[in-house]
Amino acid sequence: MEEVTKINLANGRKYLEGYLNVDNLSMNPNEKADEVADIFTYDNDSFKDKIEEIRLHHFMMYVLPEEAEILFKRWYDWLKEGGILIIETSHAQRIANMIMRDIRL
């Protein structure tokens, strides 16, 4: 099996070649995913410090602040040094404000 270095979470209709595409397919049951899983609980210890890029498209607007904190910590653990998290979403300013308001420094 090819080593996973790029992940497209909650891929929906946006299947990307060269990525591990993960979706629960509940909103788009006729679409394609490499793994069918719930993004809120999806975890893989073999990803730790190995992922170059994580992408999410129109998913974060459905995430509560307490869920976001758990997800961001998980994804941070997956990313290798210099790895990037790309989030495409509507309501980006509202989501950023929600996350910043709930960060405890």
N, C-alpha and C positions, 0 to 999 in steps of 0.2 A: 504494500500500500504506500502511496506517495505521502511524504511528510506534509502536514498541514502548516502553512505559514500565513495564509490569509483566510479570513472568515467573513461571510456575509450573513449576519443574523437577521431573522425575521424577513427573509428575502422576498416573500410575497410574489409579485409578478416580475421582480428584478433578479433573475437568475444570472449569476456572473461566472463566466468560465475562469478557471484558475483559482477559484475560491471554494472553500467548503461552505455550501449554502444550507442554512438551517432554518426551518420554519415549521410551525405546527399545522399549517395548511387549513386552518379553520376558516379564514376569510377568503382564501383562494384555493379551494380543494382540487381544482383541475390543473394547478401549476406544478412546477418541478422543484424538488428539494433533495439534496444529497442525504440529509438526515431530517427526519420528522421528529420534532421535539418542542417542548414548551420552553421558550426563551427565558422565562423567569426562573426555571429550575435547571436549565441546561448548564452542565459543568463538565470539565474534562481535565483531570490532573496532568495529563500528558501535554497540555498546552502551556503549562507554567514556564514563563520566560522564553517562549519560542515563537510567539505570533508577531508578525511584522505589521499586520493591518487588520483592524476590525471595522466593519461597515454595518450601519443600521439605516434603514430607509423607512421613514414614517412609522416608527415604533415608539419613540420616547414620549410622545403625547399621550400614550396610554399608561404611563408608568407613574405610580405614586412616589412621593419623595422618599419614603422609607424603603421602597423597592429599588429606587434609583441608587441609593447609597450601597446597597448590597451588590447590585449589578456592576456599578463602577469599580468597586473593590475587586470583584471577581475578574473583570476585564483587565484591570490594571495588572493583576497577577499574571495574566496570560501574556501580556505584551512584553516583548524583549526590549532591552534598552534601545531607545530611538524609535520604538513602534508607535503607530498612530491609531487613534480612534476617530472615525469619521461618522458623524451623525447628521443625516438629512431629515429635516422635519419641518412641519408647519408649527407655528406658535413657538419658535426657537427662543425668542426673548422671554416669554413667560416661563418656559422650561428652565432656562438659565437662571432666571430670578428665583425660581423655586429651589433649584439646587443650591445656589449661593446662600439663600436664606437658611437652609437647613444644614449647612456645613458648620461643624463645630471645630474651631481651630484651637 
